[in-house]
Amino acid sequence: TYLSPDEGKKAHNSMLCALDYAIDLFRTMGTDNVKGLYLYGGTGCGKTLIACATLNEMIRLYQLPVRYAKINRDVIGRLKDTFNPNSESYGEGAKIEAELAEVPVLVIDDFGVHQETPWVNAIMYNLIDQRYEDGRPTIITSNDPIEALKETMRGRLYSRINEMCNIVRIEAPDYRLKGRPL
């Protein structure tokens, strides 16, 4: 995929902005001023790459336990399994929720792809709210701008994420389509 000079500049600037906020996260870790990231943009633009690189740096700089969680598989799917008597995690929902809430740095990948139900909304609210109250940095990736959360649960998630995260729109093309016609 070839980018026009303007598209290339936008992609470059949005990546630099995300990296600046990641550096700010490293610098403020352990203070009351630490903020996570809400990275959004199109499929394949590098949101997860930036989030995981940030986690790797947290491990390198602070030797912190960190966690990467895909929203459907590692959060909702694992919690659904706790209701299945044949599952190894049967009855361990509270333990899984606590692991996610208490890890020093958490990436929630693909936020917004989950099907909204009252149960899922409650799980997401409880997780975000606990991390918000504890001042634990959270890095969220999504295809949706944060404004899409204004209508979810009367804006309670929107308000918390907006306060606890720096919001960055990644304006880059899908790197998976590199060299293929758009």
N, CA and C atoms as an extended XYZ file, in Angstrom:
546
Properties=species:S:1:pos:R:3:atomname:S:1:resname:S:1:resid:I:1 pbc="F F F"
N         0.842       -1.164        0.000 N   THR     1
C         0.000        0.000        0.000 CA  THR     1
C         0.891        1.233        0.000 C   THR     1
N         0.643        2.095       -0.940 N   TYR     2
C         1.405        3.330       -1.017 CA  TYR     2
C         0.566        4.458       -0.451 C   TYR     2
N         1.173        5.251        0.393 N   LEU     3
C         0.478        6.364        1.020 CA  LEU     3
C         0.863        7.656        0.337 C   LEU     3
N        -0.104        8.543        0.226 N   SER     4
C         0.201        9.884       -0.249 CA  SER     4
C         1.040       10.561        0.840 C   SER     4
N         1.730       11.636        0.501 N   PRO     5
C         2.506       12.336        1.528 CA  PRO     5
C         1.651       12.767        2.725 C   PRO     5
N         0.417       13.225        2.469 N   ASP     6
C        -0.456       13.640        3.575 CA  ASP     6
C        -0.849       12.450        4.445 C   ASP     6
N        -1.178       11.315        3.813 N   GLU     7
C        -1.547       10.116        4.568 CA  GLU     7
C        -0.360        9.608        5.384 C   GLU     7
N         0.817        9.628        4.781 N   GLY     8
C         2.016        9.196        5.477 CA  GLY     8
C         2.317       10.076        6.679 C   GLY     8
N         2.126       11.379        6.518 N   LYS     9
C         2.360       12.314        7.621 CA  LYS     9
C         1.373       12.069        8.758 C   LYS     9
N         0.084       11.853        8.419 N   LYS    10
C        -0.924       11.567        9.443 CA  LYS    10
C        -0.572       10.288       10.197 C   LYS    10
N        -0.213        9.243        9.458 N   ALA    11
C         0.137        7.969       10.090 CA  ALA    11
C         1.341        8.150       11.005 C   ALA    11
N         2.358        8.829       10.498 N   HIS    12
C         3.572        9.063       11.280 CA  HIS    12
C         3.258        9.859       12.550 C   HIS    12
N         2.486       10.940       12.417 N   ASN    13
C         2.165       11.791       13.558 CA  ASN    13
C         1.320       11.067       14.600 C   ASN    13
N         0.357       10.258       14.162 N   SER    14
C        -0.480        9.557       15.138 CA  SER    14
C         0.321        8.502       15.882 C   SER    14
N         1.253        7.845       15.213 N   MET    15
C         2.117        6.873       15.889 CA  MET    15
C         3.036        7.580       16.886 C   MET    15
N         3.595        8.710       16.503 N   LEU    16
C         4.455        9.470       17.418 CA  LEU    16
C         3.674        9.947       18.641 C   LEU    16
N         2.442       10.359       18.429 N   CYS    17
C         1.591       10.794       19.540 CA  CYS    17
C         1.369        9.630       20.505 C   CYS    17
N         1.047        8.451       19.978 N   ALA    18
C         0.844        7.266       20.822 CA  ALA    18
C         2.117        6.921       21.582 C   ALA    18
N         3.247        6.987       20.914 N   LEU    19
C         4.524        6.683       21.574 CA  LEU    19
C         4.861        7.716       22.650 C   LEU    19
N         4.546        8.988       22.397 N   ASP    20
C         4.762       10.025       23.414 CA  ASP    20
C         3.948        9.734       24.670 C   ASP    20
N         2.703        9.335       24.479 N   TYR    21
C         1.866        9.004       25.633 CA  TYR    21
C         2.362        7.744       26.333 C   TYR    21
N         2.886        6.789       25.574 N   ALA    22
C         3.460        5.583       26.190 CA  ALA    22
C         4.666        5.962       27.045 C   ALA    22
N         5.511        6.855       26.540 N   ILE    23
C         6.669        7.324       27.303 CA  ILE    23
C         6.205        8.039       28.566 C   ILE    23
N         5.136        8.818       28.449 N   ASP    24
C         4.572        9.490       29.617 CA  ASP    24
C         4.085        8.466       30.643 C   ASP    24
N         3.519        7.378       30.170 N   LEU    25
C         3.085        6.299       31.056 CA  LEU    25
C         4.280        5.719       31.806 C   LEU    25
N         5.384        5.472       31.108 N   PHE    26
C         6.588        4.958       31.768 CA  PHE    26
C         7.088        5.938       32.830 C   PHE    26
N         7.097        7.209       32.461 N   ARG    27
C         7.641        8.250       33.337 CA  ARG    27
C         6.803        8.435       34.597 C   ARG    27
N         5.485        8.280       34.488 N   THR    28
C         4.596        8.552       35.618 CA  THR    28
C         4.171        7.292       36.372 C   THR    28
N         4.665        6.145       35.953 N   MET    29
C         4.285        4.889       36.610 CA  MET    29
C         4.595        4.975       38.100 C   MET    29
N         3.642        4.573       38.914 N   GLY    30
C         3.826        4.606       40.356 CA  GLY    30
C         3.442        5.927       40.999 C   GLY    30
N         2.963        6.886       40.211 N   THR    31
C         2.521        8.172       40.752 CA  THR    31
C         1.000        8.260       40.660 C   THR    31
N         0.453        9.308       41.212 N   ASP    32
C        -0.990        9.538       41.119 CA  ASP    32
C        -1.390       10.100       39.759 C   ASP    32
N        -0.412       10.453       38.931 N   ASN    33
C        -0.691       11.072       37.630 CA  ASN    33
C        -0.631       10.093       36.471 C   ASN    33
N        -0.486        8.810       36.740 N   VAL    34
C        -0.340        7.843       35.659 CA  VAL    34
C        -1.654        7.712       34.884 C   VAL    34
N        -1.517        7.707       33.560 N   LYS    35
C        -2.673        7.540       32.682 CA  LYS    35
C        -2.381        6.424       31.701 C   LYS    35
N        -3.405        5.635       31.435 N   GLY    36
C        -3.297        4.590       30.431 CA  GLY    36
C        -3.493        5.170       29.044 C   GLY    36
N        -3.797        4.294       28.109 N   LEU    37
C        -3.996        4.702       26.716 CA  LEU    37
C        -5.288        4.095       26.177 C   LEU    37
N        -5.978        4.850       25.373 N   TYR    38
C        -7.100        4.338       24.586 CA  TYR    38
C        -6.694        4.572       23.138 C   TYR    38
N        -6.279        3.504       22.471 N   LEU    39
C        -5.807        3.583       21.090 CA  LEU    39
C        -6.905        3.082       20.175 C   LEU    39
N        -7.317        3.909       19.225 N   TYR    40
C        -8.355        3.464       18.306 CA  TYR    40
C        -7.982        3.809       16.872 C   TYR    40
N        -8.541        3.050       15.974 N   GLY    41
C        -8.283        3.253       14.554 CA  GLY    41
C        -8.699        2.022       13.788 C   GLY    41
N        -8.446        2.050       12.502 N   GLY    42
C        -8.860        0.961       11.630 CA  GLY    42
C        -8.125       -0.338       11.914 C   GLY    42
N        -8.643       -1.377       11.333 N   THR    43
C        -8.043       -2.701       11.462 CA  THR    43
C        -6.617       -2.679       10.927 C   THR    43
N        -5.707       -3.282       11.684 N   GLY    44
C        -4.338       -3.448       11.215 CA  GLY    44
C        -3.480       -2.199       11.223 C   GLY    44
N        -3.894       -1.154       11.945 N   CYS    45
C        -3.125        0.100       11.915 CA  CYS    45
C        -1.991        0.140       12.937 C   CYS    45
N        -1.884       -0.869       13.810 N   GLY    46
C        -0.771       -0.914       14.746 CA  GLY    46
C        -1.133       -0.683       16.200 C   GLY    46
N        -2.420       -0.657       16.523 N   LYS    47
C        -2.847       -0.412       17.907 CA  LYS    47
C        -2.304       -1.481       18.852 C   LYS    47
N        -2.504       -2.737       18.501 N   THR    48
C        -2.057       -3.839       19.357 CA  THR    48
C        -0.536       -3.872       19.441 C   THR    48
N         0.134       -3.575       18.350 N   LEU    49
C         1.598       -3.526       18.346 CA  LEU    49
C         2.108       -2.511       19.365 C   LEU    49
N         1.530       -1.320       19.355 N   ILE    50
C         1.934       -0.281       20.305 CA  ILE    50
C         1.620       -0.715       21.733 C   ILE    50
N         0.438       -1.284       21.937 N   ALA    51
C         0.048       -1.732       23.279 CA  ALA    51
C         1.008       -2.797       23.809 C   ALA    51
N         1.342       -3.776       22.984 N   CYS    52
C         2.234       -4.856       23.427 CA  CYS    52
C         3.669       -4.372       23.606 C   CYS    52
N         4.112       -3.465       22.759 N   ALA    53
C         5.448       -2.893       22.930 CA  ALA    53
C         5.517       -2.122       24.251 C   ALA    53
N         4.443       -1.446       24.595 N   THR    54
C         4.375       -0.723       25.863 CA  THR    54
C         4.446       -1.702       27.038 C   THR    54
N         3.722       -2.816       26.947 N   LEU    55
C         3.790       -3.838       28.004 CA  LEU    55
C         5.210       -4.379       28.139 C   LEU    55
N         5.835       -4.668       27.009 N   ASN    56
C         7.209       -5.187       27.053 CA  ASN    56
C         8.156       -4.206       27.741 C   ASN    56
N         7.987       -2.921       27.482 N   GLU    57
C         8.825       -1.904       28.126 CA  GLU    57
C         8.547       -1.832       29.615 C   GLU    57
N         7.292       -2.007       30.011 N   MET    58
C         6.951       -2.015       31.436 CA  MET    58
C         7.662       -3.167       32.145 C   MET    58
N         7.701       -4.302       31.490 N   ILE    59
C         8.408       -5.454       32.061 CA  ILE    59
C         9.899       -5.134       32.164 C   ILE    59
N        10.468       -4.591       31.092 N   ARG    60
C        11.898       -4.288       31.066 CA  ARG    60
C        12.276       -3.218       32.080 C   ARG    60
N        11.499       -2.137       32.141 N   LEU    61
C        11.849       -1.010       33.010 CA  LEU    61
C        11.541       -1.260       34.486 C   LEU    61
N        10.415       -1.900       34.751 N   TYR    62
C         9.941       -2.009       36.138 CA  TYR    62
C         9.811       -3.440       36.650 C   TYR    62
N        10.068       -4.423       35.807 N   GLN    63
C         9.902       -5.835       36.175 CA  GLN    63
C         8.511       -6.076       36.767 C   GLN    63
N         7.515       -5.435       36.174 N   LEU    64
C         6.140       -5.553       36.646 CA  LEU    64
C         5.443       -6.746       36.012 C   LEU    64
N         4.571       -7.394       36.780 N   PRO    65
C         3.690       -8.359       36.132 CA  PRO    65
C         2.657       -7.560       35.330 C   PRO    65
N         2.470       -7.906       34.109 N   VAL    66
C         1.521       -7.216       33.239 CA  VAL    66
C         0.617       -8.264       32.613 C   VAL    66
N        -0.423       -7.815       31.958 N   ARG    67
C        -1.359       -8.765       31.361 CA  ARG    67
C        -1.895       -8.230       30.052 C   ARG    67
N        -1.961       -9.112       29.060 N   TYR    68
C        -2.590       -8.827       27.778 CA  TYR    68
C        -3.856       -9.671       27.721 C   TYR    68
N        -4.994       -9.060       27.393 N   ALA    69
C        -6.246       -9.807       27.340 CA  ALA    69
C        -7.080       -9.371       26.138 C   ALA    69
N        -7.367      -10.316       25.254 N   LYS    70
C        -8.347      -10.075       24.187 CA  LYS    70
C        -9.715      -10.053       24.841 C   LYS    70
N       -10.531       -9.101       24.495 N   ILE    71
C       -11.809       -8.914       25.173 CA  ILE    71
C       -12.707      -10.157       25.088 C   ILE    71
N       -12.874      -10.731       23.909 N   ASN    72
C       -13.780      -11.875       23.779 CA  ASN    72
C       -13.198      -13.165       24.325 C   ASN    72
N       -11.949      -13.435       24.035 N   ARG    73
C       -11.348      -14.715       24.419 CA  ARG    73
C       -10.890      -14.721       25.874 C   ARG    73
N       -10.117      -13.725       26.276 N   ASP    74
C        -9.446      -13.755       27.565 CA  ASP    74
C       -10.237      -13.127       28.709 C   ASP    74
N       -11.241      -12.353       28.405 N   VAL    75
C       -12.058      -11.771       29.462 CA  VAL    75
C       -13.415      -12.462       29.476 C   VAL    75
N       -14.218      -12.198       28.473 N   ILE    76
C       -15.587      -12.717       28.454 CA  ILE    76
C       -15.604      -14.238       28.334 C   ILE    76
N       -14.799      -14.794       27.444 N   GLY    77
C       -14.763      -16.247       27.261 CA  GLY    77
C       -14.332      -16.982       28.512 C   GLY    77
N       -13.277      -16.484       29.146 N   ARG    78
C       -12.806      -17.127       30.390 CA  ARG    78
C       -13.850      -17.048       31.484 C   ARG    78
N       -14.531      -15.903       31.583 N   LEU    79
C       -15.549      -15.767       32.620 CA  LEU    79
C       -16.770      -16.641       32.326 C   LEU    79
N       -17.136      -16.783       31.070 N   LYS    80
C       -18.247      -17.690       30.717 CA  LYS    80
C       -17.904      -19.126       31.100 C   LYS    80
N       -16.651      -19.512       30.897 N   ASP    81
C       -16.225      -20.878       31.245 CA  ASP    81
C       -16.399      -21.185       32.723 C   ASP    81
N       -16.370      -20.175       33.564 N   THR    82
C       -16.477      -20.420       35.006 CA  THR    82
C       -17.869      -20.909       35.405 C   THR    82
N       -18.827      -20.796       34.492 N   PHE    83
C       -20.179      -21.293       34.759 CA  PHE    83
C       -20.370      -22.735       34.291 C   PHE    83
N       -19.404      -23.262       33.553 N   ASN    84
C       -19.482      -24.623       33.009 CA  ASN    84
C       -18.879      -25.615       34.011 C   ASN    84
N       -19.688      -26.534       34.540 N   PRO    85
C       -19.161      -27.493       35.530 CA  PRO    85
C       -18.039      -28.381       34.984 C   PRO    85
N       -17.937      -28.503       33.670 N   ASN    86
C       -16.889      -29.335       33.070 CA  ASN    86
C       -15.606      -28.554       32.782 C   ASN    86
N       -15.606      -27.279       33.081 N   SER    87
C       -14.446      -26.435       32.818 CA  SER    87
C       -13.466      -26.478       33.984 C   SER    87
N       -12.169      -26.349       33.657 N   GLU    88
C       -11.142      -26.283       34.700 CA  GLU    88
C       -11.298      -25.039       35.569 C   GLU    88
N       -11.927      -24.003       35.026 N   SER    89
C       -12.073      -22.753       35.776 CA  SER    89
C       -13.465      -22.603       36.405 C   SER    89
N       -14.205      -23.696       36.477 N   TYR    90
C       -15.555      -23.660       37.051 CA  TYR    90
C       -15.538      -23.028       38.447 C   TYR    90
N       -16.389      -22.034       38.636 N   GLY    91
C       -16.522      -21.390       39.931 CA  GLY    91
C       -15.435      -20.381       40.269 C   GLY    91
N       -14.543      -20.090       39.338 N   GLU    92
C       -13.432      -19.189       39.625 CA  GLU    92
C       -13.589      -17.796       39.007 C   GLU    92
N       -14.822      -17.398       38.755 N   GLY    93
C       -15.063      -16.091       38.137 CA  GLY    93
C       -14.499      -14.937       38.935 C   GLY    93
N       -14.704      -14.961       40.235 N   ALA    94
C       -14.195      -13.866       41.080 CA  ALA    94
C       -12.669      -13.807       41.044 C   ALA    94
N       -12.032      -14.960       40.994 N   LYS    95
C       -10.565      -15.004       40.934 CA  LYS    95
C       -10.064      -14.401       39.621 C   LYS    95
N       -10.702      -14.746       38.513 N   ILE    96
C       -10.310      -14.216       37.203 CA  ILE    96
C       -10.535      -12.708       37.157 C   ILE    96
N       -11.678      -12.256       37.662 N   GLU    97
C       -11.957      -10.818       37.691 CA  GLU    97
C       -10.912      -10.078       38.532 C   GLU    97
N       -10.541      -10.662       39.662 N   ALA    98
C        -9.537      -10.031       40.526 CA  ALA    98
C        -8.177       -9.975       39.840 C   ALA    98
N        -7.794      -11.051       39.138 N   GLU    99
C        -6.515      -11.055       38.405 CA  GLU    99
C        -6.455       -9.898       37.424 C   GLU    99
N        -7.537       -9.700       36.671 N   LEU   100
C        -7.568       -8.636       35.665 CA  LEU   100
C        -7.604       -7.253       36.307 C   LEU   100
N        -8.328       -7.127       37.389 N   ALA   101
C        -8.461       -5.829       38.048 CA  ALA   101
C        -7.179       -5.425       38.771 C   ALA   101
N        -6.435       -6.398       39.292 N   GLU   102
C        -5.313       -6.085       40.165 CA  GLU   102
C        -3.940       -6.092       39.505 C   GLU   102
N        -3.833       -6.594       38.279 N   VAL   103
C        -2.529       -6.594       37.611 CA  VAL   103
C        -2.076       -5.136       37.432 C   VAL   103
N        -0.809       -4.838       37.681 N   PRO   104
C        -0.349       -3.446       37.617 CA  PRO   104
C        -0.619       -2.742       36.280 C   PRO   104
N        -0.438       -3.432       35.163 N   VAL   105
C        -0.717       -2.833       33.854 CA  VAL   105
C        -1.473       -3.875       33.037 C   VAL   105
N        -2.588       -3.471       32.455 N   LEU   106
C        -3.442       -4.379       31.679 CA  LEU   106
C        -3.693       -3.797       30.300 C   LEU   106
N        -3.561       -4.652       29.284 N   VAL   107
C        -4.017       -4.307       27.941 CA  VAL   107
C        -5.322       -5.047       27.704 C   VAL   107
N        -6.343       -4.302       27.311 N   ILE   108
C        -7.605       -4.892       26.871 CA  ILE   108
C        -7.665       -4.653       25.373 C   ILE   108
N        -7.502       -5.723       24.605 N   ASP   109
C        -7.415       -5.626       23.147 CA  ASP   109
C        -8.776       -5.894       22.512 C   ASP   109
N        -9.059       -5.160       21.460 N   ASP   110
C       -10.301       -5.302       20.678 CA  ASP   110
C       -11.545       -4.923       21.463 C   ASP   110
N       -11.424       -3.928       22.315 N   PHE   111
C       -12.567       -3.438       23.080 CA  PHE   111
C       -13.642       -2.959       22.101 C   PHE   111
N       -14.855       -3.358       22.343 N   GLY   112
C       -15.960       -2.936       21.478 CA  GLY   112
C       -16.428       -4.006       20.514 C   GLY   112
N       -15.657       -5.087       20.351 N   VAL   113
C       -16.110       -6.150       19.448 CA  VAL   113
C       -17.045       -7.118       20.161 C   VAL   113
N       -17.097       -7.025       21.477 N   HIS   114
C       -17.949       -7.915       22.255 CA  HIS   114
C       -19.422       -7.554       22.070 C   HIS   114
N       -20.265       -8.568       22.185 N   GLN   115
C       -21.702       -8.348       22.109 CA  GLN   115
C       -22.161       -7.755       23.432 C   GLN   115
N       -22.876       -6.663       23.356 N   GLU   116
C       -23.351       -6.023       24.574 CA  GLU   116
C       -24.565       -6.759       25.119 C   GLU   116
N       -24.450       -7.190       26.344 N   THR   117
C       -25.562       -7.760       27.101 CA  THR   117
C       -25.458       -7.149       28.489 C   THR   117
N       -26.507       -7.221       29.279 N   PRO   118
C       -26.383       -6.690       30.648 CA  PRO   118
C       -25.234       -7.344       31.423 C   PRO   118
N       -25.020       -8.654       31.258 N   TRP   119
C       -23.942       -9.342       31.968 CA  TRP   119
C       -22.578       -8.843       31.499 C   TRP   119
N       -22.365       -8.761       30.179 N   VAL   120
C       -21.086       -8.288       29.636 CA  VAL   120
C       -20.850       -6.839       30.052 C   VAL   120
N       -21.875       -6.013       29.956 N   ASN   121
C       -21.720       -4.614       30.372 CA  ASN   121
C       -21.330       -4.509       31.844 C   ASN   121
N       -21.925       -5.346       32.691 N   ALA   122
C       -21.580       -5.329       34.115 CA  ALA   122
C       -20.131       -5.758       34.325 C   ALA   122
N       -19.689       -6.789       33.611 N   ILE   123
C       -18.298       -7.250       33.713 CA  ILE   123
C       -17.350       -6.130       33.300 C   ILE   123
N       -17.625       -5.503       32.158 N   MET   124
C       -16.742       -4.436       31.665 CA  MET   124
C       -16.742       -3.244       32.618 C   MET   124
N       -17.916       -2.875       33.097 N   TYR   125
C       -17.984       -1.747       34.021 CA  TYR   125
C       -17.198       -2.046       35.296 C   TYR   125
N       -17.409       -3.216       35.868 N   ASN   126
C       -16.718       -3.567       37.116 CA  ASN   126
C       -15.198       -3.566       36.937 C   ASN   126
N       -14.732       -4.115       35.821 N   LEU   127
C       -13.291       -4.158       35.556 CA  LEU   127
C       -12.714       -2.746       35.404 C   LEU   127
N       -13.328       -1.956       34.539 N   ILE   128
C       -12.840       -0.590       34.298 CA  ILE   128
C       -12.953        0.241       35.574 C   ILE   128
N       -14.072        0.129       36.269 N   ASP   129
C       -14.276        0.917       37.481 CA  ASP   129
C       -13.256        0.560       38.563 C   ASP   129
N       -12.971       -0.727       38.744 N   GLN   130
C       -11.995       -1.130       39.761 CA  GLN   130
C       -10.606       -0.598       39.420 C   GLN   130
N       -10.214       -0.707       38.156 N   ARG   131
C        -8.899       -0.204       37.743 CA  ARG   131
C        -8.855        1.324       37.877 C   ARG   131
N        -9.959        1.978       37.557 N   TYR   132
C       -10.067        3.434       37.694 CA  TYR   132
C        -9.889        3.843       39.160 C   TYR   132
N       -10.629        3.197       40.051 N   GLU   133
C       -10.560        3.540       41.474 CA  GLU   133
C        -9.176        3.273       42.064 C   GLU   133
N        -8.518        2.212       41.589 N   ASP   134
C        -7.199        1.861       42.106 CA  ASP   134
C        -6.064        2.619       41.427 C   ASP   134
N        -6.371        3.385       40.386 N   GLY   135
C        -5.337        4.142       39.669 CA  GLY   135
C        -4.370        3.258       38.914 C   GLY   135
N        -4.846        2.109       38.444 N   ARG   136
C        -3.987        1.185       37.694 CA  ARG   136
C        -4.095        1.511       36.198 C   ARG   136
N        -2.963        1.707       35.538 N   PRO   137
C        -3.015        2.035       34.116 CA  PRO   137
C        -3.557        0.878       33.280 C   PRO   137
N        -4.398        1.248       32.347 N   THR   138
C        -5.017        0.299       31.435 CA  THR   138
C        -4.801        0.817       30.021 C   THR   138
N        -4.413       -0.080       29.135 N   ILE   139
C        -4.243        0.262       27.730 CA  ILE   139
C        -5.351       -0.464       26.983 C   ILE   139
N        -6.169        0.298       26.297 N   ILE   140
C        -7.324       -0.262       25.599 CA  ILE   140
C        -7.144       -0.012       24.114 C   ILE   140
N        -7.346       -1.063       23.306 N   THR   141
C        -7.350       -0.881       21.853 CA  THR   141
C        -8.758       -1.125       21.343 C   THR   141
N        -9.139       -0.354       20.351 N   SER   142
C       -10.495       -0.465       19.800 CA  SER   142
C       -10.514        0.069       18.374 C   SER   142
N       -11.441       -0.417       17.614 N   ASN   143
C       -11.678        0.169       16.295 CA  ASN   143
C       -12.578        1.396       16.409 C   ASN   143
N       -13.238        1.533       17.549 N   ASP   144
C       -14.238        2.586       17.741 CA  ASP   144
C       -13.667        3.777       18.509 C   ASP   144
N       -14.023        4.984       18.089 N   PRO   145
C       -13.630        6.155       18.878 CA  PRO   145
C       -14.300        6.087       20.242 C   PRO   145
N       -13.713        6.738       21.212 N   ILE   146
C       -14.245        6.685       22.570 CA  ILE   146
C       -15.664        7.233       22.652 C   ILE   146
N       -16.015        8.127       21.751 N   GLU   147
C       -17.368        8.695       21.754 CA  GLU   147
C       -18.442        7.625       21.569 C   GLU   147
N       -18.065        6.491       20.995 N   ALA   148
C       -19.025        5.393       20.812 CA  ALA   148
C       -19.501        4.851       22.159 C   ALA   148
N       -18.757        5.129       23.222 N   LEU   149
C       -19.129        4.630       24.551 CA  LEU   149
C       -20.092        5.557       25.292 C   LEU   149
N       -20.394        6.710       24.722 N   LYS   150
C       -21.262        7.663       25.409 CA  LYS   150
C       -22.644        7.079       25.702 C   LYS   150
N       -23.127        6.217       24.821 N   GLU   151
C       -24.461        5.649       24.988 CA  GLU   151
C       -24.452        4.365       25.804 C   GLU   151
N       -23.287        3.769       26.013 N   THR   152
C       -23.189        2.513       26.748 CA  THR   152
C       -23.289        2.792       28.242 C   THR   152
N       -24.203        2.146       28.894 N   MET   153
C       -24.392        2.283       30.342 CA  MET   153
C       -24.445        3.749       30.756 C   MET   153
N       -25.189        4.529       30.019 N   ARG   154
C       -25.395        5.954       30.298 CA  ARG   154
C       -24.084        6.730       30.419 C   ARG   154
N       -23.080        6.309       29.662 N   GLY   155
C       -21.822        7.048       29.605 CA  GLY   155
C       -20.866        6.772       30.751 C   GLY   155
N       -21.169        5.821       31.617 N   ARG   156
C       -20.300        5.578       32.780 CA  ARG   156
C       -18.925        5.070       32.358 C   ARG   156
N       -18.871        4.186       31.353 N   LEU   157
C       -17.567        3.723       30.863 CA  LEU   157
C       -16.835        4.856       30.159 C   LEU   157
N       -17.558        5.589       29.336 N   TYR   158
C       -16.965        6.708       28.596 CA  TYR   158
C       -16.280        7.678       29.559 C   TYR   158
N       -16.982        8.050       30.609 N   SER   159
C       -16.459        9.021       31.567 CA  SER   159
C       -15.188        8.515       32.242 C   SER   159
N       -15.192        7.260       32.681 N   ARG   160
C       -14.036        6.725       33.389 CA  ARG   160
C       -12.830        6.556       32.459 C   ARG   160
N       -13.077        5.963       31.290 N   ILE   161
C       -11.970        5.746       30.350 CA  ILE   161
C       -11.404        7.086       29.886 C   ILE   161
N       -12.269        8.042       29.641 N   ASN   162
C       -11.820        9.361       29.202 CA  ASN   162
C       -10.912       10.014       30.245 C   ASN   162
N       -11.204        9.796       31.526 N   GLU   163
C       -10.373       10.382       32.575 CA  GLU   163
C        -9.098        9.578       32.817 C   GLU   163
N        -9.168        8.262       32.706 N   MET   164
C        -8.017        7.433       33.084 CA  MET   164
C        -7.053        7.150       31.941 C   MET   164
N        -7.413        7.551       30.721 N   CYS   165
C        -6.570        7.242       29.555 CA  CYS   165
C        -6.332        8.473       28.693 C   CYS   165
N        -5.176        8.498       28.050 N   ASN   166
C        -4.931        9.434       26.962 CA  ASN   166
C        -5.507        8.801       25.703 C   ASN   166
N        -6.257        9.562       24.950 N   ILE   167
C        -6.972        9.047       23.783 CA  ILE   167
C        -6.159        9.368       22.527 C   ILE   167
N        -5.884        8.327       21.709 N   VAL   168
C        -5.100        8.533       20.488 CA  VAL   168
C        -5.763        7.790       19.327 C   VAL   168
N        -6.016        8.530       18.268 N   ARG   169
C        -6.498        7.915       17.028 CA  ARG   169
C        -5.282        7.584       16.172 C   ARG   169
N        -5.140        6.311       15.833 N   ILE   170
C        -4.052        5.877       14.958 CA  ILE   170
C        -4.570        5.943       13.530 C   ILE   170
N        -3.946        6.767       12.722 N   GLU   171
C        -4.387        6.981       11.346 CA  GLU   171
C        -3.405        6.350       10.374 C   GLU   171
N        -3.361        5.040       10.376 N   ALA   172
C        -2.453        4.321        9.480 CA  ALA   172
C        -3.246        3.266        8.724 C   ALA   172
N        -2.775        2.903        7.540 N   PRO   173
C        -3.475        1.871        6.780 CA  PRO   173
C        -3.248        0.489        7.396 C   PRO   173
N        -4.016       -0.470        6.967 N   ASP   174
C        -3.906       -1.851        7.425 CA  ASP   174
C        -2.590       -2.435        6.916 C   ASP   174
N        -1.638       -2.637        7.831 N   TYR   175
C        -0.324       -3.147        7.420 CA  TYR   175
C        -0.422       -4.578        6.898 C   TYR   175
N        -1.486       -5.286        7.229 N   ARG   176
C        -1.647       -6.664        6.746 CA  ARG   176
C        -1.913       -6.702        5.242 C   ARG   176
N        -2.367       -5.579        4.709 N   LEU   177
C        -2.651       -5.503        3.278 CA  LEU   177
C        -1.480       -4.930        2.487 C   LEU   177
N        -0.327       -4.789        3.132 N   LYS   178
C         0.848       -4.194        2.505 CA  LYS   178
C         1.130       -4.860        1.162 C   LYS   178
N         1.257       -4.052        0.157 N   GLY   179
C         1.571       -4.555       -1.171 CA  GLY   179
C         0.371       -5.070       -1.941 C   GLY   179
N        -0.797       -5.039       -1.311 N   ARG   180
C        -2.014       -5.496       -1.999 CA  ARG   180
C        -2.839       -4.279       -2.375 C   ARG   180
N        -3.546       -4.363       -3.467 N   PRO   181
C        -4.389       -3.220       -3.841 CA  PRO   181
C        -5.497       -3.014       -2.813 C   PRO   181
N        -5.817       -1.759       -2.564 N   LEU   182
C        -6.869       -1.437       -1.587 CA  LEU   182
C        -8.234       -1.650       -2.158 C   LEU   182
